[in-house]
Amino acid sequence: MRIAVGSENPVKRRAVEHAVASTFSSPEVVAESVESGVYEQPYGQAETITGAETRARNALAAGAYDLGVGLEGGVAQLAGTD
């Protein structure tokens, strides 16, 4: 199983390696530098999700992979907080 992570961030790559280790036998996790299609620091849940989905699609399209993963960190104000 070849898995592409849509980021060259080593923390994100290791998180995916850890997450898939018990699910797939001998997974190969590769970091791919791809565009997220959103601001560098996404604001709000919708923009953060869009960035993650775009990263996953772009990572998958970047090579001969079986799975694309997109992780996006965003900032959002929670209801009821100031």
N, C-alpha and C positions, 0 to 999 in steps of 0.2 A: 504494500500500500504506500503510494507516494502522496504526501500531503504538503500543500503549499500554504504558508502563512503569509498573508498580505502585508508584511512589514519586515524590515531588517532589525527591528528591536529585539535584542537577545532575550529579554524578559518575556516577551510575547511568544517567541519561538519555544522557549523552555516550558512555558505554561501549556502550550499545545502538546509538546512531547510528553509531559506529565499526564495530561488528560487522556491521551490516546494509548498510552503504554499498556494499560490493562484491557483495552478493547481490541486492538489489532496486533497480530503477530509481526514483529520486526518492522514497525512503521518507519519510513524515511520522512523526516520533517525538514522541509527546505524553506528558508526565508526568501521571499520575493519582494523587492522594492516596487510597490505599485501605488497609484493614486487612489485617494479615498473619495474624491469628488466633493468634499466638504472643507470647511475652514480647518486650519491646522489644529485649532482648539474648538471642536464642535460645541455648540450651545443648545441644550434641550434634548429631550429623548428622541424626537423624530430625526434630528440631524445626526445624532450619534448612531442610531440604528442604520440610517442611510449610509453613513461612512463605513460601518462594519460590513454591510451587505455588498457595497461596491468593492471594498478591499477583497472580500471572498471571491467575488466573480472575476475580478482582475487577476488575482493570484491563480485561480484555476485556469484562466486563459493564457497565462504566461508560459506554460510548458505542458509536458506530458504528465499531468497529475490526476489522481483519482478523486481528490477532495481539496477544496479551497476553503480556508478559514480566514475570517476577518474579525479582528479585535480592534475596537475603537474606544478610547477614553474620552468622555465628554463631561461637560459641566451643566448642571440643571438645578433650578430652584424647586424645592419640594413644596407642595401645597401646605399652607399653614405655617410656613417659616418666613422669617424676614431677612 
